[in-house]
Every structure is written in structure tokens, then in C-alpha cells.
Amino acid sequence: MREWSSEERDGLLRRIAPDVKLGRNVRIYAFVNLYGCVIGDETSIGAFVEIQKGAKIGARCKIQSHTFICEGVTIEDEVFVGHNVSFINDAYPRATTDDGRMQGAADWSPIPTYVKRRASIGTGAVLLGGITVGEGAVVGAGSVVTRDVPAAAVVAGNPARVLRMVEPATREPEQG
């Protein structure tokens, strides 16, 4: 019986469609599902992550395990996305149309979501479609983001609300 290296085993446990555009030095761990998306240079994709068609991930991002990034999501460079983060792209999801047919691609269109450069999204956050998370913003763990997050804001809660601003010089939350 042949012995497999850990890298070879991980390769067997990835599903990366041929239409995925991968940048240089992208790290992808086992049990991922990527199709029709773009992943920038030096980005890390953790285990059990799904990234759908039309999603764009910038360079030097870190996408942690169990995260779902759907069609219509654009994540700019140097963004951190924590474990089990979910992006939503449909305001009124339905299984069927008004006349009872199974809903298909022609029956809806994704609502775009943008995460700007150097933002951080905490573990378990849910981001509804149609919002923008501003540059350098921080979304607290478990937050439900229902509206735009200003650049350099720290938000948390359900719904997420601005708690304070990130100090520009250090890019760390203000004390107080």
C-alpha cells in the first residue's frame, strides 16, 4: 500500500473547479469547494470553505475555516475573515416562484456585498447582501451586519452597531 504525504492527501480532499482563477502562492487547505471565483496572490483559504462563482477575493487575505462566500461578494486585499462567517446575497430567498416552479438562476439576481481593504470580520458574523464594510473596519464576532459599516469603525451586535472607531495610526481599537 502506498503511503501519501499530507500535501498529497490534502490535494485529494479539495474541490477546485477548472474555472477558478488562483493567484500566486495561494494556500488552500482540505475540504474546500471553489468554483468560478477569483483568489488573489498569497491568500490563505481554510478548511471547509465554500467560495461561489463570481466571488472575488483579493491578495494577502486570510479566510478561516467553515466560511461561506457566495456569488456577488467582493473582498479586497489584506482582509481577515474569521471562522464560520456567512455572506448572504438574497433578500428574499425562495425555493419556488410564485407559480410553484422550482426557482432557477433566471428568477433572481445576487445582491452585491463589498468588504474593503484591511477590514476584519469576526468569527460567526453574518453579512446581509447589499452592504459595504469600509476600509480597516472591524466586525465583532457573532455580529449580524444589516447595513454599511463605515471605514475604520468597530461594530458588534445584532444588528451590528458602531461601538467606536479604530485609531488610524496604529489600526487598533481606541481605548475607553
C-alpha positions in Angstrom: 0.0 0.0 0.0 1.3 3.4 -1.0 1.9 6.0 1.7 0.6 9.5 1.0 2.2 12.7 2.1 0.0 15.2 4.0 0.2 17.5 0.9 -1.0 14.7 -1.4 -3.8 13.8 1.0 -5.0 17.4 1.2 -5.0 17.6 -2.6 -7.4 14.6 -2.8 -9.8 16.4 -0.4 -10.1 19.7 -2.3 -12.7 20.5 -5.0 -11.4 23.3 -7.1 -13.2 23.7 -10.4 -11.2 24.4 -13.6 -12.8 27.9 -13.9 -11.2 29.2 -10.6 -8.5 31.8 -11.1 -5.8 31.4 -8.4 -3.1 34.0 -7.8 0.5 33.2 -6.9 1.3 31.3 -3.7 -2.3 30.8 -2.7 -2.6 28.3 0.2 -5.7 26.1 0.1 -6.5 23.5 2.8 -8.5 20.3 2.7 -12.3 20.1 2.2 -12.8 23.3 0.2 -15.3 23.9 -2.6 -14.3 26.6 -5.0 -15.9 27.3 -8.4 -16.0 30.3 -10.7 -14.2 32.6 -8.3 -11.0 34.6 -8.3 -8.5 34.3 -5.4 -5.7 36.9 -5.2 -1.9 36.3 -4.6 -0.8 34.9 -1.2 -4.3 34.4 0.1 -5.0 31.5 2.6 -8.2 29.6 2.3 -9.0 27.4 5.4 -10.7 24.0 5.5 -14.4 23.6 4.8 -14.7 26.9 3.0 -17.0 27.4 0.0 -16.5 30.2 -2.4 -19.1 30.5 -5.2 -18.9 31.7 -8.8 -18.5 35.4 -9.3 -16.9 36.0 -5.8 -13.6 37.9 -5.8 -11.1 37.6 -3.0 -8.1 40.0 -3.0 -4.4 39.4 -2.3 -3.0 38.5 1.1 -6.4 37.7 2.6 -7.0 35.1 5.3 -10.3 33.2 5.0 -10.7 30.9 8.1 -12.4 27.6 8.2 -16.2 26.9 7.7 -16.8 30.2 5.9 -19.3 30.7 3.1 -18.7 33.3 0.5 -21.5 33.5 -2.1 -21.9 34.9 -5.5 -21.8 38.7 -5.6 -19.2 39.1 -2.8 -16.0 41.2 -3.4 -13.3 41.1 -0.7 -10.4 43.5 -1.3 -6.8 43.0 -0.3 -5.5 42.1 3.2 -8.9 41.3 4.7 -9.3 38.8 7.6 -12.5 36.7 7.6 -12.9 34.6 10.8 -14.2 31.1 11.2 -17.8 30.3 10.2 -18.6 33.7 8.6 -21.6 33.7 6.2 -22.4 36.1 3.5 -26.0 36.4 2.2 -26.8 37.5 -1.3 -30.6 37.2 -1.5 -33.0 39.5 0.5 -36.0 37.2 -0.1 -34.8 33.6 -0.7 -37.4 31.2 -2.0 -37.4 27.6 -3.2 -40.1 28.2 -5.8 -41.5 31.0 -8.0 -45.0 32.5 -7.4 -46.5 29.9 -9.8 -44.9 27.0 -7.9 -41.9 26.2 -10.3 -38.6 25.5 -8.8 -36.7 28.8 -8.7 -33.7 29.0 -11.1 -30.9 31.4 -11.9 -33.2 33.5 -14.1 -35.7 34.1 -11.3 -33.3 36.2 -9.1 -30.1 38.1 -9.1 -27.5 38.2 -6.3 -27.2 41.4 -4.2 -23.6 42.5 -4.2 -21.6 42.9 -1.0 -18.2 44.6 -0.6 -15.5 44.2 2.0 -12.9 46.9 1.7 -9.1 46.7 2.2 -7.7 45.6 5.6 -11.2 45.0 7.2 -11.6 42.2 9.7 -14.7 40.1 10.1 -15.0 38.2 13.4 -16.0 34.6 13.9 -19.6 33.7 13.2 -20.6 37.0 11.7 -23.4 37.1 9.2 -23.3 39.8 6.5 -26.5 40.5 4.6 -26.4 41.4 0.9 -26.1 44.9 -0.4 -23.8 46.3 2.3 -20.2 47.6 2.3 -17.7 47.0 5.1 -15.4 50.0 5.0 -11.6 50.0 4.8 -10.0 49.0 8.1 -13.3 48.3 9.8 -13.7 45.6 12.4 -16.9 43.4 12.7 -17.2 41.7 16.1 -17.7 38.0 16.4 -21.3 36.9 16.1 -22.5 40.2 14.6 -25.3 40.4 12.1 -24.4 43.2 9.7 -27.5 44.7 8.1 -26.2 48.0 6.8 -23.0 49.6 5.7 -20.1 49.7 8.1 -18.0 53.0 7.9 -14.3 52.8 7.3 -12.3 52.3 10.5 -15.4 51.6 12.6 -15.7 48.8 15.1 -19.2 47.2 15.0 -20.8 44.4 17.0 -24.2 43.1 17.9 -27.5 42.0 16.3 -28.0 44.2 14.4 -24.4 45.4 14.3 -23.9 48.9 15.6 -20.9 51.2 15.7 -19.1 50.9 19.1 -16.0 53.1 18.4 -13.5 53.9 15.7 -10.1 52.3 15.0 -7.2 54.5 15.8 -5.7 55.5 12.4 -2.0 55.5 13.4 -2.0 52.0 15.0 -5.1 50.5 13.3 -6.0 49.1 16.8 -9.3 49.8 18.6 -9.3 53.0 20.6 -9.3 52.5 24.4 -12.0 53.8 26.5 
